[in-house]
Amino acid sequence: MIKFKIDSTLLGLAVASLVLASVSCDPVAVDVPEDYIPAVQSGVEGFYLLNEGTMGHNNASLDYVDLQAGKYISDIFSLQNPEMAMELGDTGNDLLIADGYLVIALNGSGLLEIADASTAKHIAQVSVPSCRYVIEEGGYLYVTSYADGGSLYKISLDDFSVAGRLDTGRDPEQLHFHNGFIYVLNSGGMSAETAGYEQSVSVVDVASFEVVETVDTGYKNLYKVICGGDVEYMTSRGDYGADPGAVFSYDRANGEVTLIENIPVSNWCSFGGMIYTQTTTYDKEWNPQASFGKIEGGKYTEADFLDLSQVNLVSCYGLDVNPSNGDFVLTDAGYYPAPGTVHYFRSDGTLLWSHTAGVFPSRIAWVYGAE
């Protein structure tokens, strides 16, 4: 359990001590101007927000939102690591807190950045070419990669060494651990023009680190996965043409793939047994259109669970939920290449605050408070 507490005696903003079973460190003052937001008292202290940046521009960045103190710290990684000439890196694709470490997958840089989760200070970097998504299980990081046609990397959190690599399907995206197995969703997105889209899931036995099954889902261009009970829910993005994409479930116990809805869900999160979804579609001029829904008991319904009347939503890019109280975070890429915006909603859908973020704000990692 991560415990992250602001020391009120520090001047300015502070990212304070994160107390874990294996990691303990002193509070570190961050010398930036005060940037206040409404405070929120809940079981989490705040969250990190990864701003993806533009591919090839080396402008990925990391913000920290202190919910309990009511402070927003922009570009905290650069502030805490002024000696790093390239700053965070190129094209931030995923973000994770594991065992006191902040893990950031930088697709364009081909690196995993490992930082201290309590201070955002750099610790190490691990080379993982074309890295995409990352999870932690049993003291190891598992990372999908487009390299070598499609790979799954296994990295030790003890010394950050690469402990293994597996071939998966082409161009794997998100992955999920459940009941001893890792489910890797293969897209074929980068090689679709020559080989077509993938529609398989690689099932990896964690104990042996072997692919034990390859499941043909029947759906093209697989993207994201989330667990609902004992069932894995997955999304496909289709072919951006006649095939609109879909949400479906996969139950490994009986091998069943079941269609939920023919929509290309872009982002989703889970709270209290409910899966909340956000879908971005495009009109003929490629203007983005956002819609929202819920999945419960294997059924999808459209649902406007956020009051967007005070929000000029341009290009929805991320959706997450406060695991302590059900509040929502919605990110907007806005009018590229301008910085995006992050919106924080109460659990009842009312807007609490909005704040300018970096370029393409996307992934969130929640920082838990003391029990």
Buried (B, 14 or more C-beta within 10 A) or exposed (E): EBBBBBBEEBEEBBBBBBBBEEBEBEBBEBEBEEBEBEEBEBEBBBBBBBBBBBEEEBBBBBBBBBBBBBBBBBBBBBBBBEEBEEBBBBBBBBBBBBBBBBBBBBBBBBBBBBBBBBBBBBBEBBEBBBBBBBBBEEEBBBBBBBBEBBBBBBBBBEEBEBBEBBEBBBBBBBBBBEEEBBBBBBBBBBBBEEEEBBBBBBBBEBEEBEBEBEBEBEBBBBBBBBBBEEBBBBBBBBBBEEBBBBBBBBBBEEEEBEEBBBBBBBBBBBBEEBBBBBBBBEEEEEEBEBBBBBBBEBEBEEBEBBEBEEBEBBBBBBBBBBBBBBBBBBBBBBEEEEBBBBBBBBBEBEBBBBBBBBBBBBBBBBBBBEE
